[in-house]
Amino acid sequence: MTKVYPNASFTGSDAIISERPPPKLLVAADTREETVLTVWKKSLLFNCNGFTVFDGKGDLVFRVDNYMEGNKGEILLMDATGKPLLTIRRKKMILGDNWLVYEGETLVNPRFSVRKSVNILNNKCLASVISGNSNNRNNNIVYEIGGSYSQRCCAVFDDQRRLVAEIKRKVAVRGVAFGTDVFRLIIRPDNIRTEFAMALVILLDQMFGSSRR
């Protein structure tokens, strides 16, 4: 029997979930590998909400420990050692909220902004990702996210409509039923940075974590 996080320490009481680690899949007719991560919507810290992310070997890759109720204005994505990788900050706007993503803990020159879709004519689009600050006049969309986050079935496409990342339900084995708190993040790292893809997961949870989309 293996664990969702076999090589990570955990302070909670519900630490064991029976599961086989996800394999790494090869891109057809190519030697490049996809990165397949297991995302668990739970913090490694006791009494703290967040995310814990593992690779196919069960090693800790990312963690979010400051994702607290009442403190959703700013979220920090860290690596396994606790080093800040990205800071996500919410920005309230008249026509819906916007989220800015910064490198490390700096809050200047955001790498990209993410906006929840409010287009009723295109209900398949969940969110759009724009390079830099959303206040820039040149709002070219670099990524678009579609699908249903509540069903853990989402796809991220770049500006050339190439699939760069996917969110999929975790396949249950040996009778173990996984809910929506444990799922897979499949990334094509040649087209999107792995930490950027994880930031999009966090933002989808911010937008649709309690909705039906």
N, CA, C and O of each residue as an XYZ file, in Angstrom:
852
protein
N       0.847     -1.197      0.000
C       0.000      0.000      0.000
C       0.878      1.242      0.000
O       1.826      1.337      0.779
N       0.567      2.185     -0.865
C       1.296      3.445     -0.914
C       0.408      4.567     -0.421
O      -0.747      4.347     -0.057
N       0.947      5.753     -0.413
C       0.216      6.923      0.075
C       0.151      7.974     -1.010
O       0.903      7.933     -1.985
N      -0.753      8.913     -0.829
C      -0.793     10.062     -1.727
C       0.503     10.841     -1.589
O       0.978     11.431     -2.559
N       1.071     10.849     -0.412
C       2.302     11.590     -0.142
C       3.263     10.683      0.618
O       3.527     10.935      1.794
N       3.799      9.631     -0.015
C       4.592      8.642      0.717
C       5.883      9.142      1.312
O       6.382      8.546      2.266
N       6.450     10.222      0.782
C       7.750     10.678      1.261
C       7.682     11.988      2.025
O       8.707     12.634      2.244
N       6.467     12.391      2.439
C       6.315     13.667      3.146
C       5.802     13.429      4.553
O       4.985     12.539      4.788
N       6.292     14.234      5.489
C       5.793     14.163      6.851
C       4.482     14.902      6.934
O       4.255     15.861      6.197
N       3.611     14.459      7.835
C       2.286     15.060      7.958
C       1.870     15.025      9.405
O       2.142     14.061     10.120
N       1.202     16.094      9.840
C       0.841     16.198     11.248
C      -0.609     15.886     11.513
O      -1.038     15.868     12.667
N      -1.385     15.634     10.451
C      -2.806     15.363     10.635
C      -3.067     13.919     10.996
O      -2.147     13.101     11.011
N      -4.342     13.593     11.293
C      -4.706     12.250     11.715
C      -5.181     11.392     10.562
O      -5.308     10.178     10.722
N      -5.449     11.982      9.396
C      -5.977     11.222      8.275
C      -4.937     11.125      7.170
O      -5.207     11.450      6.014
N      -3.732     10.670      7.546
C      -2.598     10.786      6.659
C      -2.511      9.721      5.577
O      -1.805      9.947      4.594
N      -3.173      8.585      5.685
C      -2.974      7.511      4.748
C      -4.159      7.402      3.804
O      -5.305      7.280      4.238
N      -3.872      7.447      2.509
C      -4.878      7.201      1.500
C      -4.271      6.228      0.502
O      -3.225      6.512     -0.081
N      -4.896      5.115      0.304
C      -4.360      4.078     -0.551
C      -4.437      4.491     -2.008
O      -5.510      4.814     -2.518
N      -3.269      4.477     -2.689
C      -3.265      4.970     -4.056
C      -1.953      4.633     -4.725
O      -0.913      4.613     -4.066
N      -1.975      4.369     -6.012
C      -0.756      4.147     -6.761
C      -0.268      5.452     -7.352
O      -1.072      6.234     -7.861
N       1.042      5.710     -7.298
C       1.540      6.966     -7.855
C       1.303      7.023     -9.345
O       1.412      5.998    -10.018
N       0.976      8.207     -9.896
C       0.681      8.322    -11.321
C       1.923      8.147    -12.167
O       2.994      8.617    -11.785
N       1.810      7.478    -13.314
C       2.971      7.328    -14.190
C       3.223      8.600    -14.970
O       2.331      9.437    -15.108
N       4.429      8.748    -15.479
C       4.725      9.840    -16.387
C       4.447      9.353    -17.801
O       4.887      8.273    -18.195
N       3.716     10.155    -18.556
C       3.292      9.764    -19.878
C       4.154     10.439    -20.922
O       4.516     11.606    -20.774
N       4.485      9.711    -21.982
C       5.273     10.270    -23.060
C       4.378     10.897    -24.104
O       3.323     10.355    -24.437
N       4.800     12.045    -24.624
C       4.066     12.672    -25.711
C       4.232     11.818    -26.959
O       5.333     11.349    -27.246
N       3.158     11.613    -27.699
C       3.208     10.765    -28.883
C       4.249     11.278    -29.868
O       4.346     12.475    -30.140
N       5.029     10.330    -30.396
C       6.045     10.625    -31.408
C       7.052     11.654    -30.909
O       7.558     12.463    -31.686
N       7.340     11.621    -29.615
C       8.280     12.578    -29.055
C       8.897     11.938    -27.827
O       8.311     11.028    -27.241
N      10.081     12.405    -27.428
C      10.733     11.876    -26.247
C      10.519     12.767    -25.038
O      10.971     12.450    -23.938
N       9.842     13.866    -25.237
C       9.586     14.773    -24.124
C       8.512     14.178    -23.220
O       7.584     13.526    -23.698
N       8.637     14.401    -21.933
C       7.706     13.827    -20.973
C       6.722     14.861    -20.469
O       7.045     16.039    -20.322
N       5.517     14.394    -20.208
C       4.566     15.193    -19.463
C       4.911     15.080    -17.988
O       5.474     14.077    -17.548
N       4.578     16.094    -17.242
C       4.723     16.060    -15.795
C       3.345     15.799    -15.193
O       2.414     16.578    -15.392
N       3.227     14.705    -14.460
C       1.957     14.329    -13.846
C       2.088     14.468    -12.334
O       2.869     13.757    -11.701
N       1.322     15.385    -11.763
C       1.378     15.653    -10.336
C       0.076     15.233     -9.667
O      -0.992     15.263    -10.278
N       0.183     14.847     -8.420
C      -0.998     14.589     -7.595
C      -1.223     15.796     -6.699
O      -0.347     16.181     -5.925
N      -2.396     16.385     -6.811
C      -2.751     17.578     -6.025
C      -3.731     17.171     -4.939
O      -4.764     16.559     -5.211
N      -3.396     17.514     -3.722
C      -4.264     17.220     -2.577
C      -4.664     18.551     -1.949
O      -3.808     19.342     -1.553
N      -5.949     18.788     -1.863
C      -6.435     20.053     -1.314
C      -6.394     19.985      0.215
O      -7.423     19.937      0.888
N      -5.197     19.982      0.719
C      -4.969     19.912      2.165
C      -3.572     20.413      2.457
O      -2.637     20.142      1.703
N      -3.428     21.139      3.544
C      -2.118     21.645      3.943
C      -1.378     20.610      4.769
O      -1.989     19.771      5.431
N      -0.052     20.680      4.724
C       0.767     19.827      5.585
C       0.752     20.302      7.033
O       1.127     19.555      7.936
N       0.322     21.536      7.257
C       0.302     22.098      8.597
C      -1.039     21.843      9.270
O      -2.088     21.904      8.627
N      -1.001     21.564     10.533
C      -2.215     21.304     11.300
C      -3.056     22.585     11.409
O      -2.530     23.676     11.630
N      -4.370     22.420     11.248
C      -5.317     23.544     11.349
C      -5.037     24.643     10.335
O      -5.255     25.822     10.612
N      -4.553     24.254      9.160
C      -4.300     25.242      8.108
C      -4.791     24.668      6.793
O      -4.475     23.529      6.450
N      -5.563     25.453      6.056
C      -6.021     25.013      4.743
C      -4.930     25.253      3.714
O      -3.989     26.008      3.959
N      -5.059     24.606      2.556
C      -4.071     24.832      1.507
C      -4.035     23.709      0.504
O      -5.020     22.995      0.313
N      -2.884     23.554     -0.141
C      -2.664     22.497     -1.125
C      -1.327     21.821     -0.838
O      -0.384     22.454     -0.363
N      -1.264     20.531     -1.133
C      -0.025     19.772     -1.069
C       0.092     19.006     -2.375
O      -0.850     18.326     -2.783
N       1.243     19.109     -3.038
C       1.399     18.561     -4.383
C       2.616     17.640     -4.426
O       3.688     17.980     -3.926
N       2.425     16.444     -5.044
C       3.471     15.430     -5.117
C       3.720     15.019     -6.552
O       2.827     15.087     -7.396
N       4.951     14.590     -6.821
C       5.262     14.086     -8.152
C       4.970     12.593     -8.231
O       4.438     12.012     -7.286
N       5.317     11.974     -9.353
C       5.028     10.566     -9.556
C       5.795      9.637     -8.633
O       5.407      8.481     -8.467
N       6.884     10.118     -8.024
C       7.658      9.313     -7.079
C       7.176      9.483     -5.645
O       7.685      8.833     -4.732
N       6.190     10.364     -5.447
C       5.694     10.609     -4.102
C       6.437     11.690     -3.359
O       6.213     11.889     -2.165
N       7.328     12.401     -4.053
C       8.082     13.479     -3.417
C       7.271     14.773     -3.431
O       6.560     15.067     -4.392
N       7.390     15.526     -2.362
C       6.706     16.807     -2.251
C       7.291     17.800     -3.253
O       8.510     17.943     -3.349
N       6.419     18.488     -4.004
C       6.852     19.436     -5.021
C       6.440     20.861     -4.657
O       7.271     21.769     -4.646
N       5.159     21.051     -4.360
C       4.631     22.367     -4.017
C       3.786     22.273     -2.761
O       3.293     21.208     -2.392
N       3.636     23.422     -2.117
C       2.762     23.503     -0.948
C       2.177     24.908     -0.832
O       2.811     25.901     -1.190
N       0.964     24.957     -0.329
C       0.299     26.214     -0.008
C      -0.243     26.075      1.399
O      -1.115     25.244      1.654
N       0.267     26.880      2.309
C      -0.124     26.751      3.716
C      -0.820     27.993      4.255
O      -1.333     27.966      5.374
N      -0.852     29.060      3.505
C      -1.465     30.289      4.004
C      -2.800     30.560      3.326
O      -3.237     31.707      3.230
N      -3.437     29.508      2.863
C      -4.722     29.626      2.169
C      -5.817     29.528      3.214
O      -6.455     28.485      3.356
N      -6.038     30.616      3.951
C      -6.931     30.610      5.108
C      -8.227     31.340      4.806
O      -8.257     32.295      4.029
N      -9.302     30.873      5.437
C     -10.571     31.575      5.333
C     -10.412     32.989      5.912
O      -9.826     33.171      6.980
N     -10.933     33.966      5.203
C     -10.824     35.339      5.660
C      -9.518     35.998      5.280
O      -9.324     37.184      5.546
N      -8.597     35.235      4.647
C      -7.319     35.808      4.229
C      -7.013     35.367      2.807
O      -5.923     34.871      2.524
N      -7.975     35.548      1.916
C      -7.826     35.089      0.549
C      -7.322     36.182     -0.376
O      -7.278     35.987     -1.591
N      -6.946     37.313      0.166
C      -6.449     38.387     -0.672
C      -5.082     38.104     -1.229
O      -4.723     38.633     -2.281
N      -4.296     37.270     -0.540
C      -2.942     36.967     -0.983
C      -2.601     35.521     -0.647
O      -2.823     35.066      0.475
N      -2.061     34.804     -1.625
C      -1.725     33.394     -1.465
C      -0.295     33.193     -1.927
O       0.128     33.764     -2.932
N       0.452     32.375     -1.185
C       1.855     32.121     -1.495
C       2.031     30.661     -1.906
O       1.711     29.749     -1.144
N       2.543     30.451     -3.116
C       2.891     29.110     -3.579
C       4.366     28.877     -3.291
O       5.217     29.664     -3.705
N       4.670     27.785     -2.574
C       6.045     27.486     -2.155
C       6.498     26.153     -2.725
O       5.682     25.324     -3.129
N       7.820     25.957     -2.754
C       8.349     24.651     -3.123
C       8.377     23.753     -1.893
O       7.847     24.123     -0.845
N       8.989     22.581     -2.010
C       8.967     21.609     -0.919
C       9.678     22.105      0.332
O       9.344     21.682      1.439
N      10.654     22.998      0.173
C      11.420     23.507      1.306
C      10.787     24.740      1.942
O      11.275     25.236      2.957
N       9.714     25.232      1.354
C       9.079     26.434      1.865
C       9.540     27.703      1.188
O       9.166     28.795      1.617
N      10.351     27.591      0.129
C      10.812     28.770     -0.604
C       9.664     29.335     -1.431
O       9.033     28.591     -2.182
N       9.375     30.634     -1.315
C       8.292     31.236     -2.101
C       8.612     31.220     -3.592
O       9.688     31.648     -4.010
N       7.681     30.728     -4.379
C       7.835     30.696     -5.825
C       6.994     31.766     -6.504
O       7.471     32.490     -7.377
N       5.726     31.856     -6.086
C       4.800     32.808     -6.676
C       3.899     33.385     -5.598
O       3.515     32.697     -4.653
N       3.571     34.645     -5.754
C       2.583     35.290     -4.897
C       1.360     35.633     -5.739
O       1.471     36.246     -6.801
N       0.199     35.230     -5.250
C      -1.060     35.486     -5.950
C      -1.846     36.500     -5.137
O      -2.125     36.284     -3.958
N      -2.197     37.597     -5.770
C      -2.922     38.657     -5.066
C      -4.224     38.981     -5.789
O      -4.260     39.132     -7.010
N      -5.271     39.082     -5.016
C      -6.583     39.384     -5.568
C      -6.748     40.884     -5.744
O      -6.343     41.673     -4.890
N      -7.351     41.266     -6.866
C      -7.585     42.665     -7.169
C      -9.048     42.834     -7.543
O      -9.490     42.335     -8.578
N      -9.792     43.529     -6.714
C     -11.219     43.725     -6.969
C     -11.426     44.754     -8.073
O     -10.795     45.811     -8.102
N     -12.346     44.398     -8.989
C     -12.644     45.278    -10.109
C     -14.155     45.414    -10.255
O     -14.915     44.611     -9.715
N     -14.575     46.425    -10.982
C     -16.011     46.684    -11.149
C     -16.692     45.528    -11.865
O     -17.771     45.092    -11.465
N     -16.059     45.033    -12.927
C     -16.648     43.949    -13.721
C     -16.053     42.597    -13.356
O     -15.654     41.832    -14.234
N     -15.995     42.306    -12.073
C     -15.460     41.023    -11.643
C     -14.050     41.141    -11.113
O     -13.324     42.083    -11.431
N     -13.676     40.175    -10.303
C     -12.358     40.197     -9.685
C     -11.275     39.744    -10.654
O     -11.530     39.055    -11.643
N     -10.057     40.160    -10.328
C      -8.889     39.838    -11.122
C      -7.787     39.400    -10.162
O      -7.702     39.896     -9.038
N      -6.946     38.472    -10.606
C      -5.859     37.994     -9.767
C      -4.534     38.230    -10.477
O      -4.386     37.924    -11.660
N      -3.573     38.778     -9.740
C      -2.243     39.033    -10.271
C      -1.260     38.022     -9.697
O      -1.323     37.691     -8.513
N      -0.354     37.535    -10.534
C       0.616     36.524    -10.118
C       2.013     37.104    -10.268
O       2.413     37.530    -11.351
N       2.756     37.112     -9.150
C       4.093     37.699     -9.103
C       5.136     36.609     -8.840
O       4.839     35.572     -8.247
N       6.355     36.871     -9.292
C       7.473     35.981     -8.984
C       7.879     36.149     -7.527
O       7.963     37.273     -7.032
N       8.131     35.043     -6.837
C       8.582     35.103     -5.453
C       7.609     35.849     -4.565
O       6.396     35.657     -4.642
N       8.165     36.703     -3.720
C       7.334     37.499     -2.816
C       7.270     38.969     -3.241
O       6.730     39.808     -2.520
N       7.820     39.267     -4.408
C       7.767     40.642     -4.886
C       6.361     40.973     -5.365
O       5.648     40.106     -5.871
N       5.971     42.214     -5.205
C       4.645     42.641     -5.629
C       4.746     43.749     -6.665
O       3.933     44.673     -6.690
N       5.764     43.638     -7.525
C       5.927     44.577     -8.630
C       6.056     43.772     -9.922
O       6.561     42.650     -9.926
N       5.592     44.365    -11.006
C       5.679     43.752    -12.330
C       5.133     42.321    -12.353
O       5.903     41.368    -12.470
N       3.828     42.170    -12.242
C       3.246     40.820    -12.256
C       3.559     40.092    -13.552
O       3.618     40.704    -14.619
N       3.760     38.772    -13.456
C       4.034     37.970    -14.641
C       2.790     37.818    -15.489
O       2.858     37.885    -16.716
N       1.659     37.616    -14.843
C       0.406     37.551    -15.580
C      -0.764     37.825    -14.650
O      -0.637     37.778    -13.427
N      -1.896     38.110    -15.256
C      -3.130     38.313    -14.511
C      -4.164     37.321    -15.012
O      -4.143     36.924    -16.177
N      -5.073     36.921    -14.122
C      -6.092     35.925    -14.447
C      -7.452     36.516    -14.134
O      -7.682     37.051    -13.049
N      -8.343     36.410    -15.095
C      -9.667     36.996    -14.951
C     -10.738     35.932    -15.164
O     -10.712     35.187    -16.144
N     -11.663     35.878    -14.238
C     -12.788     34.952    -14.371
C     -13.662     35.378    -15.533
O     -13.949     36.563    -15.701
N     -14.086     34.407    -16.339
C     -14.899     34.716    -17.501
C     -16.301     35.152    -17.085
O     -16.942     34.513    -16.250
N     -16.766     36.251    -17.682
C     -18.122     36.740    -17.430
C     -18.903     36.794    -18.738
O     -19.936     37.457    -18.825
N     -18.405     36.095    -19.751
C     -19.040     36.071    -21.064
C     -20.121     34.997    -21.085
O     -19.807     33.808    -21.136
N     -21.379     35.397    -21.048
C     -22.475     34.429    -20.998
C     -22.639     33.705    -22.332
O     -23.311     32.675    -22.397
N     -22.033     34.233    -23.395
C     -22.108     33.575    -24.695
C     -21.064     32.483    -24.853
O     -21.122     31.689    -25.792
N     -20.105     32.444    -23.928
C     -19.063     31.422    -23.972
C     -18.910     30.819    -22.585
O     -17.933     31.082    -21.885
N     -19.894     30.001    -22.192
C     -19.878     29.448    -20.844
C     -18.892     28.295    -20.682
O     -18.753     27.754    -19.585
N     -18.206     27.910    -21.762
C     -17.199     26.862    -21.661
C     -15.866     27.418    -21.170
O     -15.010     26.672    -20.693
N     -15.699     28.724    -21.289
C     -14.462     29.360    -20.837
C     -14.600     29.738    -19.366
O     -15.505     30.486    -18.996
N     -13.709     29.226    -18.534
C     -13.740     29.529    -17.109
C     -12.950     30.793    -16.779
O     -13.388     31.617    -15.977
N     -11.789     30.936    -17.401
C     -10.929     32.075    -17.080
C      -9.943     32.316    -18.207
O      -9.640     31.421    -18.996
N      -9.450     33.546    -18.265
C      -8.442     33.928    -19.249
C      -7.201     34.428    -18.526
O      -7.290     35.070    -17.479
N      -6.044     34.123    -19.102
C      -4.764     34.534    -18.530
C      -4.114     35.537    -19.474
O      -3.937     35.266    -20.662
N      -3.763     36.692    -18.933
C      -3.183     37.782    -19.713
C      -1.764     38.034    -19.224
O      -1.512     38.045    -18.019
N      -0.852     38.233    -20.142
C       0.537     38.502    -19.771
C       0.657     39.862    -19.117
O       0.111     40.844    -19.617
N       1.368     39.928    -18.000
C       1.591     41.188    -17.307
C       0.375     41.647    -16.538
O      -0.435     40.834    -16.093
N       0.249     42.962    -16.382
C      -0.841     43.557    -15.619
C      -2.075     43.723    -16.496
O      -1.971     44.096    -17.665
N      -3.234     43.445    -15.930
C      -4.485     43.563    -16.696
C      -4.803     45.001    -17.064
O      -5.674     45.245    -17.899
N      -4.101     45.972    -16.447
C      -4.332     47.380    -16.778
C      -3.670     47.793    -18.086
O      -3.952     48.858    -18.636
N      -2.773     46.919    -18.575
C      -2.103     47.241    -19.827
C      -3.106     47.257    -20.982
O      -4.055     46.473    -21.006
N      -2.885     48.137    -21.913
C      -3.796     48.236    -23.051
C      -3.708     47.003    -23.954
O      -4.694     46.605    -24.573
N      -2.537     46.415    -24.020
C      -2.338     45.247    -24.870
C      -2.684     43.984    -24.089
O      -1.798     43.281    -23.602
N      -3.990     43.702    -23.974
C      -4.457     42.564    -23.184
C      -4.538     41.312    -24.035
O      -5.629     40.794    -24.276
N      -3.398     40.821    -24.492
C      -3.364     39.603    -25.278
C      -3.495     38.387    -24.364
O      -2.756     38.245    -23.390
N      -4.430     37.529    -24.688
C      -4.643     36.319    -23.889
C      -3.555     35.306    -24.229
O      -3.371     34.954    -25.394
N      -2.832     34.838    -23.210
C      -1.774     33.846    -23.416
C      -2.251     32.435    -23.083
O      -1.743     31.462    -23.641
N      -3.226     32.317    -22.174
C      -3.816     31.016    -21.850
C      -5.313     31.190    -21.641
O      -5.782     32.243    -21.208
N      -6.042     30.145    -21.955
C      -7.481     30.131    -21.701
C      -7.836     28.799    -21.054
O      -7.366     27.743    -21.477
N      -8.675     28.866    -20.021
C      -9.019     27.670    -19.249
C     -10.490     27.341    -19.487
O     -11.356     28.209    -19.373
N     -10.762     26.089    -19.816
C     -12.133     25.649    -20.034
C     -12.422     24.367    -19.279
O     -11.514     23.704    -18.777
N     -13.718     24.022    -19.205
C     -14.113     22.783    -18.545
C     -14.942     23.025    -17.308
O     -15.701     23.991    -17.235
N     -14.796     22.138    -16.328
C     -15.548     22.238    -15.074
C     -14.608     21.938    -13.913
O     -14.144     20.809    -13.752
N     -14.332     22.958    -13.107
C     -13.439     22.728    -11.968
C     -14.111     21.877    -10.896
O     -13.446     21.062    -10.257
N     -15.403     22.045    -10.689
C     -16.088     21.264     -9.661
C     -16.038     19.770     -9.974
O     -16.075     18.939     -9.066
N     -15.952     19.430    -11.273
C     -15.833     18.033    -11.688
C     -14.374     17.618    -11.865
O     -14.083     16.478    -12.230
N     -13.467     18.546    -11.604
C     -12.034     18.317    -11.781
C     -11.748     17.821    -13.200
O     -11.077     16.810    -13.409
N     -12.278     18.564    -14.156
C     -12.078     18.251    -15.569
C     -11.877     19.562    -16.313
O     -12.832     20.159    -16.810
N     -10.621     20.005    -16.387
C     -10.305     21.293    -16.999
C      -9.148     21.136    -17.971
O      -8.329     20.226    -17.840
N      -9.089     22.036    -18.949
C      -7.999     22.061    -19.907
C      -7.505     23.494    -20.064
O      -8.293     24.439    -20.081
N      -6.193     23.637    -20.179
C      -5.567     24.943    -20.378
C      -4.942     24.957    -21.766
O      -4.132     24.093    -22.100
N      -5.326     25.949    -22.579
C      -4.807     26.098    -23.933
C      -4.021     27.390    -24.034
O      -4.351     28.385    -23.388
N      -2.971     27.364    -24.857
C      -2.215     28.590    -25.072
C      -2.839     29.400    -26.200
O      -3.916     29.060    -26.689
N      -2.165     30.470    -26.615
C      -2.733     31.363    -27.616
C      -2.789     30.745    -29.008
O      -3.390     31.314    -29.919
N      -2.156     29.570    -29.174
C      -2.231     28.840    -30.437
C      -3.150     27.621    -30.332
O      -3.142     26.743    -31.195
N      -3.939     27.587    -29.260
C      -4.890     26.516    -28.988
C      -4.204     25.159    -28.814
O      -4.778     24.119    -29.135
N      -2.981     25.182    -28.307
C      -2.306     23.947    -27.951
C      -2.615     23.622    -26.497
O      -2.612     24.503    -25.638
N      -2.881     22.354    -26.232
C      -3.156     21.919    -24.869
C      -1.860     21.936    -24.068
O      -0.897     21.260    -24.430
N      -1.828     22.712    -22.970
C      -0.598     22.833    -22.187
C      -0.721     22.230    -20.791
O       0.287     21.914    -20.160
N      -1.949     22.072    -20.309
C      -2.140     21.485    -18.977
C      -3.572     20.988    -18.851
O      -4.480     21.485    -19.518
N      -3.761     19.984    -17.972
C      -5.083     19.430    -17.731
C      -5.268     19.125    -16.249
O      -4.315     18.792    -15.544
N      -6.483     19.243    -15.801
C      -6.876     18.791    -14.473
C      -7.822     17.614    -14.669
O      -8.814     17.722    -15.390
N      -7.515     16.492    -14.030
C      -8.342     15.298    -14.178
C      -8.562     14.646    -12.819
O      -7.747     14.786    -11.907
N      -9.659     13.942    -12.704
C      -9.930     13.195    -11.475
C      -8.888     12.108    -11.276
O      -8.338     11.572    -12.238
N      -8.628     11.796    -10.036
C      -7.709     10.724     -9.705
C      -8.424      9.388     -9.873
O      -9.548      9.214     -9.402
N      -7.767      8.450    -10.546
C      -8.362      7.140    -10.772
C      -8.240      6.306     -9.500
O      -7.147      6.131     -8.963
N      -9.361      5.800     -9.033
C      -9.370      4.992     -7.817
C      -8.881      3.583     -8.116
O      -9.171      3.033     -9.179
N      -8.144      3.000     -7.184
C      -7.666      1.628     -7.320
C      -7.985      0.867     -6.045
O      -8.055      1.437     -4.955
N      -8.174     -0.427     -6.209
C      -8.411     -1.327     -5.067
C      -9.579     -0.866     -4.203
O      -9.549     -0.992     -2.979
N     -10.600     -0.335     -4.851
C     -11.812      0.024     -4.117
C     -11.752      1.332     -3.375
O     -12.709      1.695     -2.690
N     -10.643      2.059     -3.493
C     -10.527      3.344     -2.801
C     -11.174      4.435     -3.652
O     -10.785      4.639     -4.802
N     -12.139      5.121     -3.102
C     -12.844      6.177     -3.829
C     -12.229      7.524     -3.487
O     -12.193      7.919     -2.321
N     -11.746      8.227     -4.502
C     -11.184      9.552     -4.297
C     -12.245     10.609     -4.584
O     -12.955     10.536     -5.587
N     -12.341     11.576     -3.706
C     -13.259     12.684     -3.932
C     -12.582     13.764     -4.753
O     -11.570     13.519     -5.409
N     -13.140     14.942     -4.712
C     -12.591     16.044     -5.501
C     -11.382     16.705     -4.841
O     -10.756     17.582     -5.438
N     -11.048     16.297     -3.622
C      -9.899     16.903     -2.943
C      -8.570     16.320     -3.407
O      -7.517     16.894     -3.130
N      -8.601     15.190     -4.109
C      -7.383     14.576     -4.642
C      -7.566     14.419     -6.150
O      -8.485     13.734     -6.599
N      -6.693     15.052     -6.928
C      -6.830     14.988     -8.381
C      -5.455     15.119     -9.034
O      -4.451     15.354     -8.362
N      -5.433     14.963    -10.350
C      -4.180     15.016    -11.099
C      -4.041     16.342    -11.845
O      -5.020     16.906    -12.334
N      -2.824     16.815    -11.918
C      -2.462     17.965    -12.736
C      -1.429     17.482    -13.747
O      -0.318     17.105    -13.376
N      -1.798     17.494    -15.024
C      -0.929     17.012    -16.092
C      -0.412     18.220    -16.858
O      -1.193     19.019    -17.374
N       0.900     18.349    -16.930
C       1.523     19.560    -17.463
C       2.468     19.206    -18.602
O       3.208     18.225    -18.526
N       2.436     20.004    -19.644
C       3.413     19.923    -20.725
C       4.408     21.073    -20.528
O       4.196     22.182    -21.018
N       5.496     20.790    -19.802
C       6.384     21.870    -19.333
C       7.079     22.642    -20.445
O       7.630     23.712    -20.185
N       7.071     22.137    -21.671
C       7.662     22.904    -22.768
C       6.829     24.127    -23.105
O       7.329     25.072    -23.715
N       5.557     24.118    -22.711
C       4.637     25.188    -23.090
C       4.145     26.021    -21.920
O       3.563     27.087    -22.124
N       4.368     25.554    -20.692
C       3.979     26.319    -19.515
C       4.840     25.876    -18.337
O       5.113     24.687    -18.177
N       5.261     26.816    -17.527
C       6.038     26.469    -16.340
C       5.167     25.711    -15.343
O       3.987     26.017    -15.172
N       5.757     24.733    -14.698
C       5.002     23.878    -13.785
C       4.368     24.676    -12.659
O       3.215     24.429    -12.304
N       5.097     25.628    -12.090
C       4.538     26.417    -10.994
C       3.424     27.342    -11.479
O       2.505     27.651    -10.721
N       3.497     27.790    -12.744
C       2.413     28.584    -13.295
C       1.139     27.753    -13.406
O       0.049     28.230    -13.087
N       1.279     26.518    -13.855
C       0.118     25.634    -13.966
C      -0.511     25.402    -12.596
O      -1.736     25.376    -12.477
N       0.306     25.235    -11.570
C      -0.228     25.042    -10.220
C      -0.902     26.316     -9.731
O      -1.903     26.247     -9.018
N      -0.378     27.463    -10.097
C      -1.023     28.725     -9.720
C      -2.415     28.819    -10.331
O      -3.330     29.352     -9.704
N      -2.583     28.311    -11.538
C      -3.896     28.318    -12.174
C      -4.877     27.413    -11.429
O      -6.064     27.725    -11.339
N      -4.387     26.301    -10.898
C      -5.237     25.431    -10.080
C      -5.728     26.183     -8.846
O      -6.911     26.132     -8.508
N      -4.824     26.871     -8.186
C      -5.187     27.642     -6.990
C      -6.238     28.693     -7.330
O      -7.188     28.901     -6.575
N      -6.062     29.347     -8.465
C      -6.994     30.396     -8.852
C      -8.355     29.828     -9.253
O      -9.383     30.442     -8.968
N      -8.378     28.682     -9.903
C      -9.658     28.040    -10.211
C     -10.393     27.685     -8.933
O     -11.619     27.776     -8.875
N      -9.657     27.282     -7.911
C     -10.298     26.980     -6.633
C     -10.850     28.241     -5.987
O     -11.892     28.208     -5.332
N     -10.147     29.351     -6.174
C     -10.652     30.626     -5.681
C     -11.947     31.024     -6.380
O     -12.879     31.524     -5.750
N     -11.993     30.797     -7.679
C     -13.143     31.220     -8.476
C     -14.340     30.282     -8.362
O     -15.486     30.727     -8.288
N     -14.062     28.978     -8.350
C     -15.144     27.996     -8.496
C     -15.152     26.930     -7.408
O     -15.853     25.926     -7.535
N     -14.392     27.129     -6.351
C     -14.306     26.100     -5.324
C     -15.623     25.741     -4.696
O     -15.805     24.597     -4.280
N     -16.559     26.677     -4.607
C     -17.846     26.412     -3.988
C     -18.996     26.486     -4.976
O     -20.165     26.466     -4.590
N     -18.643     26.574     -6.295
C     -19.704     26.665     -7.302
C     -19.881     25.335     -7.989
O     -19.224     24.356     -7.636
N     -20.754     25.290     -8.958
C     -21.066     24.060     -9.657
C     -20.402     23.941    -11.023
O     -20.628     22.968    -11.743
N     -19.597     24.913    -11.376
C     -18.955     24.861    -12.697
C     -17.708     24.017    -12.654
O     -17.034     23.859    -13.673
